[in-house]
Amino acid sequence: MYQFGHTVEGAPKLPLNLLDALREFDNDQSLKAALGEEFSSAYLKLKHQEWNSYASHFTQWERDHTLDI
C-alpha cells in the first residue's frame, strides 16, 4: 500500500491529529461499547486534557513564521 498509496482510491483516511482521532473515537458507538462506557469516558477526558495542553503552547515553527516580534 505504501508503494502504491497514491493510486489507491476509496481507502479510509486516518485522522490528521489527536483531536480528529478523539472525535472519530467519540462517534464510534460500537468501539466505545466494546471498551466499556467507564473506560471510554475516562480515556476521552484524559486525551482531551492532553490535547488542550499541547494546543496551549506555541511551537518553534509558529514563533519563527507567524509572530511579529
C-alpha positions in Angstrom: 0.0 0.0 0.0 2.8 2.4 0.8 4.4 2.0 -2.6 1.2 2.4 -4.5 -0.7 4.6 -2.0 -1.1 7.5 -4.4 -3.0 5.2 -6.7 -5.4 3.8 -4.1 -9.0 5.1 -4.3 -11.7 5.0 -1.7 -9.4 3.9 1.2 -10.3 5.3 4.6 -8.1 8.0 5.8 -6.5 8.2 9.3 -7.2 11.3 11.4 -4.6 14.0 10.9 -4.2 14.8 14.6 -5.2 13.7 18.1 -8.3 15.9 18.2 -9.6 14.4 15.0 -8.9 10.9 16.3 -10.8 11.7 19.5 -13.8 12.9 17.5 -13.7 9.7 15.5 -13.5 7.6 18.6 -16.3 9.5 20.3 -18.5 8.9 17.3 -17.8 5.1 17.1 -20.5 3.7 19.4 -19.5 0.1 18.8 -15.9 0.7 19.8 -17.0 2.6 22.9 -19.4 -0.2 23.8 -16.7 -2.8 23.4 -14.3 -0.9 25.6 -16.9 0.0 28.1 -18.5 3.3 29.0 -16.3 4.0 32.0 -13.1 3.4 30.2 -14.2 5.3 27.1 -15.3 8.3 29.1 -12.1 8.4 31.1 -9.9 7.9 28.0 -11.6 10.7 26.2 -11.3 13.0 29.2 -7.6 12.3 29.6 -6.8 12.7 26.0 -8.7 15.9 25.6 -6.7 17.3 28.5 -3.5 16.2 26.7 -4.7 17.9 23.5 -5.6 21.1 25.4 -2.2 21.1 27.0 -0.5 20.6 23.6 -2.6 23.3 21.9 -1.9 25.9 24.5 1.8 26.2 23.6 3.4 27.8 20.6 5.8 25.7 18.6 9.1 27.0 17.5 7.8 26.9 13.9 4.9 29.1 14.9 7.3 31.5 16.7 9.5 31.7 13.6 6.8 32.1 11.0 3.7 33.7 12.4 4.6 36.0 15.2 5.6 39.6 14.5 8.2 40.2 17.2 
